[in-house]
Amino acid sequence: MKPIEKVNDFLTQAGTFYLTTVDGDKPKCRPVAFHMLDGDRLYFGIGDFKAVYRQMQGSPHVEFCAADSKGFLRYFGKAVFEADDTIAQQVLAAAPAMQKIYNSETGYRLAIFHLENATAEFRNMLAVQESYTFD
């Protein structure tokens, strides 16, 4: 199994995981549930009308954290938003509930991003068990 597949599987098993951004000089953390592995790239999505989007535009270095009964995952790097809406359209086509939020009537757009210069750390409470870096 490739390291990015391990990250994806851990996030899937965790169900809900958390995204931390910076708002000025303060951390902001919120639950996230959407992720999608396509090839060797792991994608996430947020609404372009939300504060989290503005925070990531100002400071693109973010961290995800997820936990299970054996340990936790820290996945961090620089968020890079996709200019092409192809992935967002695929996600919305498969998720009718999201179509009610992200559409031309509301004007809200699902902004898709991935992490570059990223690190994934699989940890227990005392130490890093496995660590991987991604371009």
Z-matrix of the N, CA and C atoms (Angstrom, degrees):
N
C 1 1.456
C 2 1.528 1 108.93
N 3 1.330 2 116.22 1 135.15
C 4 1.453 3 121.78 2 178.08
C 5 1.531 4 109.70 3 -72.11
N 6 1.342 5 117.07 4 151.04
C 7 1.468 6 119.93 5 178.86
C 8 1.535 7 113.74 6 -55.86
N 9 1.341 8 118.35 7 -40.30
C 10 1.472 9 119.32 8 -179.58
C 11 1.524 10 110.56 9 -66.63
N 12 1.327 11 117.30 10 -30.29
C 13 1.469 12 120.86 11 175.20
C 14 1.523 13 110.45 12 -67.95
N 15 1.339 14 117.51 13 -35.61
C 16 1.469 15 121.06 14 175.80
C 17 1.532 16 110.61 15 -63.09
N 18 1.331 17 115.69 16 -42.23
C 19 1.470 18 119.96 17 178.15
C 20 1.524 19 109.63 18 -62.32
N 21 1.320 20 116.61 19 -48.69
C 22 1.464 21 121.58 20 -179.94
C 23 1.528 22 111.02 21 -58.72
N 24 1.318 23 117.13 22 -46.43
C 25 1.464 24 120.89 23 -179.36
C 26 1.525 25 111.80 24 -62.47
N 27 1.334 26 116.53 25 -40.63
C 28 1.462 27 119.42 26 179.28
C 29 1.521 28 110.27 27 -63.17
N 30 1.331 29 117.19 28 -44.26
C 31 1.467 30 120.44 29 178.82
C 32 1.524 31 111.21 30 -62.56
N 33 1.337 32 116.53 31 -39.99
C 34 1.467 33 120.94 32 178.47
C 35 1.516 34 110.49 33 -62.33
N 36 1.324 35 117.08 34 -46.67
C 37 1.459 36 121.04 35 -179.09
C 38 1.527 37 111.63 36 -66.51
N 39 1.314 38 116.91 37 -35.06
C 40 1.467 39 120.08 38 179.29
C 41 1.530 40 110.78 39 -68.32
N 42 1.335 41 116.54 40 -31.38
C 43 1.466 42 120.17 41 -178.61
C 44 1.508 43 110.67 42 83.02
N 45 1.306 44 116.88 43 -81.68
C 46 1.456 45 121.85 44 175.47
C 47 1.515 46 108.40 45 -100.19
N 48 1.316 47 114.94 46 137.66
C 49 1.459 48 120.78 47 176.18
C 50 1.520 49 106.55 48 -135.97
N 51 1.307 50 117.22 49 175.31
C 52 1.462 51 120.58 50 -169.59
C 53 1.519 52 111.77 51 -123.89
N 54 1.335 53 115.14 52 138.38
C 55 1.455 54 123.69 53 178.33
C 56 1.522 55 108.16 54 -110.17
N 57 1.332 56 115.72 55 128.31
C 58 1.455 57 120.89 56 178.11
C 59 1.524 58 109.12 57 -114.06
N 60 1.326 59 114.55 58 130.95
C 61 1.457 60 122.90 59 176.72
C 62 1.522 61 108.23 60 -123.98
N 63 1.329 62 115.41 61 -178.46
C 64 1.457 63 120.89 62 175.89
C 65 1.520 64 107.93 63 -118.73
N 66 1.333 65 115.12 64 131.80
C 67 1.464 66 121.97 65 176.65
C 68 1.527 67 106.40 66 -117.48
N 69 1.327 68 116.12 67 98.04
C 70 1.465 69 119.58 68 -173.23
C 71 1.513 70 108.20 69 70.58
N 72 1.323 71 115.78 70 -111.35
C 73 1.468 72 119.79 71 177.40
C 74 1.530 73 111.79 72 -117.27
N 75 1.341 74 115.92 73 19.24
C 76 1.468 75 120.14 74 -178.17
C 77 1.530 76 110.77 75 -120.64
N 78 1.323 77 116.68 76 140.35
C 79 1.468 78 119.12 77 175.65
C 80 1.518 79 110.63 78 -75.21
N 81 1.320 80 115.76 79 148.49
C 82 1.463 81 122.97 80 174.45
C 83 1.520 82 107.00 81 -131.89
N 84 1.315 83 116.11 82 130.22
C 85 1.465 84 121.42 83 -177.05
C 86 1.524 85 108.45 84 -127.68
N 87 1.342 86 115.08 85 137.64
C 88 1.468 87 118.69 86 178.69
C 89 1.513 88 109.69 87 -148.02
N 90 1.357 89 116.34 88 153.79
C 91 1.463 90 120.05 89 178.43
C 92 1.524 91 110.82 90 -72.83
N 93 1.318 92 114.93 91 145.82
C 94 1.461 93 123.50 92 177.71
C 95 1.524 94 106.73 93 -135.92
N 96 1.311 95 116.92 94 147.84
C 97 1.463 96 118.98 95 178.33
C 98 1.526 97 112.78 96 -125.47
N 99 1.337 98 117.38 97 -22.00
C 100 1.454 99 119.05 98 -174.88
C 101 1.525 100 112.32 99 -88.33
N 102 1.322 101 114.57 100 130.79
C 103 1.460 102 122.50 101 169.06
C 104 1.519 103 106.91 102 -154.55
N 105 1.325 104 115.61 103 154.68
C 106 1.459 105 120.22 104 -178.38
C 107 1.525 106 108.76 105 -150.15
N 108 1.319 107 115.88 106 126.03
C 109 1.450 108 121.16 107 175.57
C 110 1.518 109 108.38 108 -92.59
N 111 1.324 110 115.88 109 126.08
C 112 1.464 111 121.84 110 177.31
C 113 1.527 112 106.57 111 -131.93
N 114 1.321 113 116.46 112 108.00
C 115 1.454 114 120.27 113 -174.98
C 116 1.508 115 109.75 114 67.00
N 117 1.310 116 116.31 115 -123.44
C 118 1.467 117 121.50 116 179.22
C 119 1.519 118 112.28 117 -105.25
N 120 1.328 119 116.90 118 21.03
C 121 1.460 120 119.98 119 -177.79
C 122 1.519 121 109.93 120 -125.92
N 123 1.312 122 115.26 121 134.16
C 124 1.459 123 122.99 122 179.21
C 125 1.526 124 108.15 123 -102.62
N 126 1.333 125 115.62 124 121.95
C 127 1.459 126 121.68 125 -176.44
C 128 1.522 127 111.22 126 -108.33
N 129 1.337 128 114.31 127 151.20
C 130 1.453 129 123.50 128 176.63
C 131 1.522 130 107.11 129 -133.50
N 132 1.325 131 117.41 130 161.92
C 133 1.456 132 120.26 131 179.21
C 134 1.513 133 112.05 132 -138.53
N 135 1.323 134 115.52 133 142.63
C 136 1.466 135 122.73 134 175.44
C 137 1.525 136 108.23 135 -140.92
N 138 1.294 137 116.66 136 159.64
C 139 1.459 138 121.02 137 177.58
C 140 1.517 139 111.39 138 -75.57
N 141 1.327 140 115.95 139 133.98
C 142 1.467 141 119.45 140 -178.95
C 143 1.531 142 112.75 141 -72.78
N 144 1.325 143 117.44 142 -4.85
C 145 1.467 144 122.04 143 179.55
C 146 1.528 145 111.57 144 -97.68
N 147 1.317 146 117.37 145 -1.52
C 148 1.464 147 121.59 146 -175.27
C 149 1.528 148 112.30 147 -93.23
N 150 1.323 149 114.83 148 157.11
C 151 1.465 150 120.80 149 178.36
C 152 1.526 151 111.19 150 -59.80
N 153 1.313 152 117.97 151 -35.57
C 154 1.460 153 121.27 152 -179.74
C 155 1.533 154 111.09 153 -58.31
N 156 1.317 155 117.06 154 -38.19
C 157 1.463 156 121.25 155 178.39
C 158 1.529 157 109.80 156 -64.05
N 159 1.314 158 117.04 157 -46.53
C 160 1.467 159 120.86 158 179.04
C 161 1.530 160 110.80 159 -63.18
N 162 1.328 161 116.54 160 -39.33
C 163 1.468 162 120.03 161 178.60
C 164 1.529 163 110.82 162 -62.42
N 165 1.335 164 116.09 163 -41.25
C 166 1.464 165 120.20 164 -178.78
C 167 1.525 166 111.34 165 -71.67
N 168 1.321 167 117.85 166 -27.98
C 169 1.460 168 120.45 167 175.13
C 170 1.532 169 109.74 168 -67.64
N 171 1.321 170 116.54 169 -38.21
C 172 1.463 171 121.05 170 -179.05
C 173 1.508 172 113.72 171 -78.65
N 174 1.321 173 116.52 172 -34.23
C 175 1.467 174 121.91 173 -179.18
C 176 1.534 175 107.30 174 -145.13
N 177 1.322 176 117.27 175 96.18
C 178 1.466 177 120.61 176 -171.20
C 179 1.526 178 116.12 177 -77.34
N 180 1.320 179 118.30 178 -3.29
C 181 1.462 180 119.69 179 179.95
C 182 1.526 181 108.80 180 -82.43
N 183 1.334 182 115.55 181 119.21
C 184 1.461 183 122.39 182 -174.37
C 185 1.527 184 110.19 183 -130.72
N 186 1.313 185 114.69 184 168.39
C 187 1.459 186 120.75 185 176.33
C 188 1.520 187 109.94 186 -141.32
N 189 1.333 188 114.93 187 136.98
C 190 1.455 189 122.34 188 171.11
C 191 1.518 190 107.70 189 -104.47
N 192 1.320 191 115.96 190 146.67
C 193 1.455 192 121.43 191 175.23
C 194 1.523 193 108.30 192 -137.95
N 195 1.336 194 115.28 193 133.67
C 196 1.467 195 121.50 194 178.07
C 197 1.522 196 107.62 195 -139.20
N 198 1.331 197 116.06 196 151.29
C 199 1.462 198 120.03 197 -178.19
C 200 1.517 199 110.84 198 -135.59
N 201 1.332 200 114.24 199 151.64
C 202 1.460 201 121.21 200 168.80
C 203 1.521 202 107.03 201 -134.24
N 204 1.311 203 117.72 202 -170.87
C 205 1.467 204 120.60 203 -175.44
C 206 1.528 205 113.22 204 -70.43
N 207 1.335 206 118.00 205 -14.78
C 208 1.466 207 121.21 206 -176.74
C 209 1.528 208 113.89 207 -102.94
N 210 1.313 209 117.10 208 -19.75
C 211 1.456 210 119.34 209 -176.67
C 212 1.504 211 111.21 210 172.00
N 213 1.321 212 115.28 211 -157.90
C 214 1.453 213 118.45 212 -179.62
C 215 1.518 214 111.04 213 -147.08
N 216 1.321 215 113.91 214 165.17
C 217 1.455 216 123.11 215 -179.20
C 218 1.515 217 108.85 216 -119.08
N 219 1.325 218 115.46 217 133.02
C 220 1.465 219 121.93 218 167.98
C 221 1.523 220 105.96 219 -114.34
N 222 1.331 221 117.21 220 124.01
C 223 1.461 222 122.66 221 179.41
C 224 1.517 223 106.39 222 -128.13
N 225 1.335 224 116.46 223 113.55
C 226 1.454 225 119.32 224 -172.57
C 227 1.517 226 111.37 225 -139.03
N 228 1.339 227 114.77 226 153.82
C 229 1.450 228 121.34 227 -179.92
C 230 1.516 229 110.26 228 171.02
N 231 1.331 230 115.12 229 -161.08
C 232 1.458 231 121.65 230 -178.93
C 233 1.525 232 109.58 231 -97.25
N 234 1.323 233 116.33 232 122.69
C 235 1.464 234 121.74 233 178.42
C 236 1.522 235 109.75 234 -74.61
N 237 1.329 236 114.58 235 128.52
C 238 1.464 237 121.46 236 177.68
C 239 1.525 238 107.06 237 -123.41
N 240 1.327 239 116.24 238 119.67
C 241 1.462 240 120.81 239 -178.80
C 242 1.521 241 110.47 240 -82.99
N 243 1.324 242 114.71 241 142.00
C 244 1.457 243 121.44 242 179.87
C 245 1.522 244 109.60 243 -78.72
N 246 1.322 245 116.96 244 130.52
C 247 1.465 246 121.58 245 177.86
C 248 1.524 247 110.97 246 -75.76
N 249 1.314 248 116.87 247 -30.05
C 250 1.463 249 123.88 248 -178.77
C 251 1.532 250 109.11 249 -87.93
N 252 1.325 251 117.90 250 132.64
C 253 1.468 252 122.10 251 -179.00
C 254 1.528 253 113.42 252 -87.40
N 255 1.319 254 118.97 253 10.33
C 256 1.465 255 121.71 254 -176.86
C 257 1.525 256 112.13 255 -56.73
N 258 1.314 257 117.05 256 -47.25
C 259 1.470 258 120.02 257 -178.32
C 260 1.525 259 110.00 258 -67.30
N 261 1.312 260 117.69 259 -41.78
C 262 1.470 261 120.61 260 177.87
C 263 1.523 262 110.18 261 -58.66
N 264 1.323 263 117.84 262 -41.95
C 265 1.465 264 120.88 263 179.31
C 266 1.529 265 111.38 264 -65.10
N 267 1.324 266 117.26 265 -37.90
C 268 1.475 267 120.84 266 176.60
C 269 1.529 268 110.45 267 -63.20
N 270 1.309 269 116.09 268 -44.06
C 271 1.468 270 121.21 269 -179.53
C 272 1.522 271 109.72 270 -62.90
N 273 1.310 272 117.19 271 -47.40
C 274 1.460 273 120.70 272 -178.05
C 275 1.523 274 111.79 273 -66.02
N 276 1.324 275 117.31 274 -36.32
C 277 1.471 276 120.32 275 178.56
C 278 1.527 277 110.85 276 -62.65
N 279 1.328 278 116.56 277 -31.24
C 280 1.465 279 120.95 278 -178.06
C 281 1.534 280 112.76 279 -91.67
N 282 1.322 281 117.54 280 -5.88
C 283 1.469 282 120.82 281 -175.30
C 284 1.528 283 110.72 282 -131.81
N 285 1.320 284 117.62 283 84.26
C 286 1.476 285 120.86 284 -178.15
C 287 1.529 286 114.02 285 -55.81
N 288 1.323 287 118.18 286 -33.91
C 289 1.467 288 119.88 287 -179.93
C 290 1.524 289 110.90 288 -63.72
N 291 1.319 290 116.78 289 -36.55
C 292 1.470 291 120.55 290 179.41
C 293 1.525 292 111.66 291 -71.42
N 294 1.330 293 116.84 292 -26.18
C 295 1.459 294 121.06 293 179.42
C 296 1.534 295 111.31 294 -63.69
N 297 1.330 296 116.70 295 -25.54
C 298 1.462 297 120.72 296 178.60
C 299 1.526 298 111.57 297 -71.12
N 300 1.330 299 116.32 298 -23.92
C 301 1.470 300 121.19 299 -179.92
C 302 1.522 301 110.72 300 -93.91
N 303 1.332 302 115.68 301 -48.61
C 304 1.467 303 121.38 302 -173.38
C 305 1.519 304 109.52 303 -101.85
N 306 1.333 305 115.39 304 97.97
C 307 1.471 306 120.34 305 -179.14
C 308 1.530 307 109.69 306 -159.03
N 309 1.316 308 116.00 307 174.74
C 310 1.466 309 120.39 308 -176.83
C 311 1.536 310 112.22 309 -69.41
N 312 1.328 311 118.14 310 -26.34
C 313 1.464 312 120.44 311 179.16
C 314 1.529 313 111.94 312 -70.25
N 315 1.346 314 116.61 313 -43.49
C 316 1.468 315 119.78 314 179.12
C 317 1.523 316 111.28 315 -78.55
N 318 1.329 317 115.53 316 -27.63
C 319 1.460 318 120.15 317 -176.29
C 320 1.520 319 112.90 318 80.37
N 321 1.322 320 116.45 319 1.59
C 322 1.469 321 120.68 320 179.79
C 323 1.525 322 110.08 321 -83.14
N 324 1.324 323 115.56 322 139.85
C 325 1.459 324 122.34 323 -178.75
C 326 1.521 325 109.47 324 -119.56
N 327 1.331 326 116.48 325 139.82
C 328 1.455 327 121.84 326 174.29
C 329 1.524 328 107.19 327 -84.37
N 330 1.313 329 116.43 328 113.13
C 331 1.464 330 122.13 329 -178.91
C 332 1.532 331 108.29 330 -92.40
N 333 1.314 332 115.97 331 119.71
C 334 1.464 333 122.30 332 -178.11
C 335 1.522 334 109.02 333 -97.95
N 336 1.334 335 115.90 334 137.55
C 337 1.458 336 119.75 335 178.43
C 338 1.529 337 110.77 336 -142.94
N 339 1.309 338 114.93 337 162.87
C 340 1.457 339 122.70 338 173.51
C 341 1.530 340 106.70 339 -133.65
N 342 1.324 341 116.53 340 170.41
C 343 1.458 342 120.53 341 178.45
C 344 1.520 343 110.24 342 -103.68
N 345 1.324 344 115.85 343 136.43
C 346 1.461 345 122.22 344 172.57
C 347 1.520 346 108.34 345 -113.51
N 348 1.331 347 115.05 346 157.84
C 349 1.472 348 120.59 347 -176.41
C 350 1.527 349 109.15 348 49.09
N 351 1.320 350 114.38 349 48.56
C 352 1.465 351 121.28 350 -172.48
C 353 1.527 352 111.93 351 -98.36
N 354 1.312 353 114.01 352 157.97
C 355 1.460 354 122.92 353 174.83
C 356 1.518 355 108.23 354 -131.84
N 357 1.313 356 115.71 355 137.80
C 358 1.469 357 121.58 356 172.72
C 359 1.513 358 107.41 357 -116.71
N 360 1.302 359 116.02 358 125.81
C 361 1.460 360 121.84 359 177.19
C 362 1.520 361 108.84 360 -118.53
N 363 1.313 362 116.06 361 118.79
C 364 1.456 363 121.86 362 172.08
C 365 1.518 364 105.27 363 -93.48
N 366 1.337 365 116.17 364 121.01
C 367 1.458 366 121.04 365 -168.92
C 368 1.526 367 112.06 366 -129.15
N 369 1.314 368 115.32 367 157.29
C 370 1.450 369 120.66 368 160.81
C 371 1.522 370 105.03 369 -108.65
N 372 1.312 371 118.54 370 -171.25
C 373 1.463 372 119.63 371 -175.10
C 374 1.526 373 113.01 372 -70.60
N 375 1.334 374 117.70 373 -13.63
C 376 1.455 375 119.77 374 -175.76
C 377 1.524 376 115.01 375 -110.42
N 378 1.333 377 117.33 376 -24.92
C 379 1.458 378 117.72 377 -172.67
C 380 1.526 379 112.19 378 -161.75
N 381 1.322 380 114.82 379 166.21
C 382 1.460 381 121.68 380 172.59
C 383 1.519 382 107.88 381 -77.79
N 384 1.327 383 117.15 382 126.29
C 385 1.465 384 122.71 383 179.27
C 386 1.536 385 110.93 384 -89.05
N 387 1.334 386 115.70 385 -41.89
C 388 1.460 387 122.65 386 178.13
C 389 1.526 388 107.14 387 -144.06
N 390 1.338 389 116.18 388 145.24
C 391 1.457 390 120.36 389 177.42
C 392 1.526 391 108.71 390 -139.67
N 393 1.340 392 115.45 391 137.85
C 394 1.457 393 122.43 392 179.93
C 395 1.513 394 109.34 393 -134.25
N 396 1.311 395 117.07 394 145.27
C 397 1.459 396 121.37 395 174.02
C 398 1.518 397 109.13 396 -115.76
N 399 1.328 398 115.00 397 148.58
C 400 1.467 399 122.53 398 -178.15
C 401 1.524 400 108.71 399 -132.87
N 402 1.323 401 116.84 400 143.59
C 403 1.482 402 121.24 401 177.27
C 404 1.504 403 110.53 402 -72.36
